[in-house]
Structure formats: C-alpha cells, structure tokens
Amino acid sequence: MSDAAIHGQGGPHGTDLLPRDLTDEDFAAAPVLTSLYDLLIEDLTDDEYDSFIDALSS
C-alpha cells in the first residue's frame, strides 16, 4: 500500500491534509502577540506605514 493510501490518524478518507484541532498544550505553547505594533515592519515609508496601520485597523 502506498504512503498516500495510509491514514495515520484513522480519520475519514481525504482529511489527512486538514489541520487538526489544537490541544490545550498547543494553545499554552503558542506565542502571544502583546501588541499590533509587534507586527510593524522596519524601514517602511510614511505612506506604507499609514497603509499598514489602516489595514490592521479594518
């Protein structure tokens, strides 16, 4: 049997590529974004910065 036909988690056929549910441990280990400003890209022009902030605010 090919690897493509083997379902490792016993789920329905065709669901192997779907994301699995996160466990409590996964959530606890996930990084936390404390501020939207942590997403800012350095060296943006003023116009790019304004567009970026507008996109985050919408």
C-alpha positions, 0 to 999 in steps of 0.5 A: 500500500502506498504512503498516500493510501495510509491514514495515520490518524484513522480519520475519514478518507481525504482529511489527512491534509486538514489541520487538526484541532489544537490541544490545550498544550498547543494553545499554552505553547503558542506565542502571544502577540502583546501588541499590533505594533509587534507586527510593524515592519522596519524601514517602511515609508510614511505612506506604507506605514499609514497603509499598514496601520489602516489595514490592521485597523479594518 
